[in-house]
Amino acid sequence: MEESDISILTRLSSGDVDVRRVALTEIDELLEVASFSDLLPLLTDEDPTVRKLAIQVLEEIGDSRALPDLLKAAGDPEPDVSAAAVTAIREFRTPEAVNALLGGITGEVPKIRQAAIVALRGVKEPRVQELLIKATLDPVADVRREAVLALGYLRANDGLPAFRVALSDRDEEVRRLAVDALSQFDITDVSDLIQAAGDPVWRVRRQAMIGLSNYHSEPGEQALVKALNDERWEVVKEAIVSLGKLRMPIFRPLTPFFAHEQADIRIAAAVAAGEIAETEFKPYLEALLRDPDTGVQKAAARALHQIGKQERLRTQI
């Protein structure tokens, strides 16, 4: 008898791993005859490729009753299998799926908790928000990161206290994500962002610079000016860009950066000068038109155009 004549469901349970693998690639036929329950035993197959292929078929079938088993697969020791499960889980968007995912958040395996949180991004339900807030205190950093990120998607004021607590998290990426989340809210007190501007990790400080550009605040602007002396050029660059976005009328503090060794800094200075549009910047920008970096030249030319436009508007008033 030809292998093709054997039922595909029979081949799924074959003792030959290659037969099982090939059967799992015949997606169209599987979708016609197989249910999610036919695939579940293969999630614990001894062969990682079989487990991965079974996950992908379950994703195609789309039956949310498979979610508890897919969540378990997210904790698979094989990275490819685990990644396939995380991808599949995110495709389930029904109310029934939410129930299963909420159970995953409280599971014992960190990878499963993490996968469930990733899949719940953007789901606006009070019970989801409540568990995400709790998950920001999870003992595992990867879980806390995903919880802060998912909570940020909701942009709910109830999440603000959790973000403020996360600013002191021992994991730098959790702190950076908390800064980013806080920056999306319409707040009048920027003290949390100013606190982050003094973080020992430069990536967190840089995120604080980006966040402060969203608020017209004297203390925030002072923090941005102070950051011009930061030891990391990446932080300095974002401070310059943010000062430009806020159109803060400063001249002297920015002038040293037109001659900075980093082209990115010179570009940032030119962009900020164009936003601020003060005439005093023109000699510095004109000098940058001869810069060896073409990106700097273009930024300077744009800035000079902006300043010229503002000068013309002033004369018309």
C-alpha positions, 0 to 999 in steps of 0.5 A, spaced: 500 500 500 502 506 498 503 511 503 499 516 500 493 511 501 494 511 508 489 515 512 493 522 514 490 521 521 494 514 522 500 517 519 500 522 525 501 516 530 506 513 525 512 510 529 516 513 523 518 520 525 519 522 518 512 519 516 509 524 522 513 530 519 511 529 512 503 528 514 504 535 518 506 538 512 500 536 508 496 542 511 490 542 506 488 535 508 489 536 515 484 542 515 479 537 512 479 531 516 483 533 523 480 536 529 485 540 534 484 534 539 488 529 533 494 534 534 494 535 541 498 528 543 504 531 538 505 537 542 509 532 547 512 528 541 519 526 542 521 530 536 522 537 536 520 538 529 514 534 530 512 538 536 513 545 532 509 543 526 503 540 530 503 547 533 503 550 526 497 546 524 493 548 531 494 555 529 491 554 522 485 550 525 484 556 530 480 552 535 481 556 542 480 549 546 487 548 544 490 554 548 491 550 554 496 545 551 499 551 546 501 555 553 504 549 556 508 548 549 510 555 550 515 552 556 518 547 551 525 547 552 527 547 545 527 555 543 524 553 536 518 550 539 517 555 544 517 561 539 512 557 535 507 556 540 508 564 542 507 566 535 501 561 535 498 563 541 497 570 539 493 569 533 487 567 538 483 573 539 476 570 541 473 571 548 474 564 550 481 565 548 482 570 553 479 566 559 485 561 557 490 566 557 488 569 564 489 562 566 496 562 563 498 569 567 498 565 573 501 559 571 507 556 575 512 556 568 515 563 567 515 562 559 508 560 560 506 567 564 510 571 559 507 568 553 500 569 555 501 576 557 504 577 550 498 574 547 493 579 551 497 586 549 491 590 547 485 586 550 481 592 554 478 588 559 478 590 567 480 583 569 486 583 564 488 589 567 488 587 574 492 581 572 497 585 568 498 590 574 500 584 579 504 581 573 509 587 574 511 585 580 513 578 578 519 574 580 522 573 573 524 579 570 522 577 563 515 576 565 515 583 568 518 586 562 512 583 558 507 586 563 509 593 563 509 593 556 502 590 555 499 594 560 502 600 557 498 598 551 492 599 555 494 606 557 489 606 563 490 611 568 489 605 573 496 603 571 500 609 573 502 606 580 504 600 577 509 604 572 511 608 578 513 602 582 517 599 576 521 605 575 525 602 581 525 595 578 532 592 579 531 590 571 534 596 567 529 594 561 523 594 566 525 601 568 526 603 561 519 600 559 516 604 565 519 610 563 516 609 555 509 608 558 509 614 563 511 618 557 504 616 553 500 619 559 497 626 559 501 628 566 502 635 569 507 632 574 514 630 570 517 628 577 517 621 575 521 622 568 526 627 572 527 621 576 529 617 571 533 622 568 538 620 573 538 613 572 544 609 573 543 606 566 544 610 560 538 607 556 533 609 561 536 616 561 535 616 554 528 614 554 527 619 559 530 624 555 525 622 549 519 622 554 520 629 557 519 632 550 512 631 550 511 636 556 512 643 557 515 643 564 520 648 567 523 642 571 523 638 565 526 643 561 531 644 566 533 636 566 534 636 559 539 642 559 542 638 565 543 632 561 547 636 555 553 634 560 551 627 560 557 622 560 553 618 554 553 621 547 546 617 546 543 621 552 546 628 550 543 627 543 536 625 545 536 631 550 538 636 544 532 633 540 527 634 545 529 641 547 528 642 539 521 639 539 519 643 545 522 649 542 526 652 548 529 658 546 536 656 548 543 658 544 549 658 548 548 651 551 547 648 544 553 651 541 558 646 543 555 641 539 555 644 532 563 641 533 562 635 536 566 629 534 559 625 533 556 626 526 549 624 530 550 629 535 551 635 530 545 633 526 541 633 532 544 640 534 542 642 527 535 639 527 534 643 534 536 649 531 531 649 526 526 647 531 528 653 535 529 658 529 533 663 532 537 667 528 543 666 532 544 659 530 545 661 522 553 662 522 553 655 526 549 652 521 552 655 515 559 652 517 555 645 517 554 646 510 561 644 509 561 638 514 564 632 511 558 628 513 552 629 508 547 627 513 549 633 517 549 638 511 542 636 509 540 637 517 543 644 517 540 646 510 533 644 512 534 648 519 537 654 515 530 654 511 526 653 517 530 659 520 529 663 514 521 662 514 521 664 521 524 670 519 520 672 513 514 671 518 516 676 523 517 681 518 510 680 516 507 681 522 
